[in-house]
Amino acid sequence: MARRGIRGVDAPSGVRSGLAAGMTVRSVNGPEQVACAHRHFATLAEAAPHILATPV
């Protein structure tokens, strides 16, 4: 079984590309969530514990 990738991006084009590839997409370092991203973090410091805690 293939493992789904995880990508943290801000640009809408990056979100679309990640979703098309079957990745879980998070927007980071922006004031608002990028449309269609699975989750949003305003800062990298806020995101780090959640991203690093993701099982491989």
Residue pairs with C-beta under 8 A, 6 or more apart in sequence:
2 22
3 56
4 22
4 23
4 24
5 18
5 21
5 22
5 23
5 24
6 23
6 24
6 25
6 26
6 51
6 54
7 14
7 18
7 23
7 24
7 25
7 26
8 25
8 26
8 27
8 28
8 41
8 47
8 51
9 15
9 18
9 25
9 26
9 27
9 28
9 34
9 37
10 27
10 28
10 29
10 30
10 34
11 34
12 34
12 35
14 25
15 25
15 27
15 34
15 35
15 36
15 37
16 36
18 24
18 25
19 25
19 36
24 38
25 36
25 37
25 38
26 37
26 38
26 39
26 40
26 41
26 47
26 51
27 33
27 34
27 37
27 39
27 40
27 41
28 40
28 41
28 43
28 44
28 47
29 41
29 42
29 43
29 44
30 40
30 42
31 42
32 40
33 39
33 40
34 40
39 50
41 47
41 50
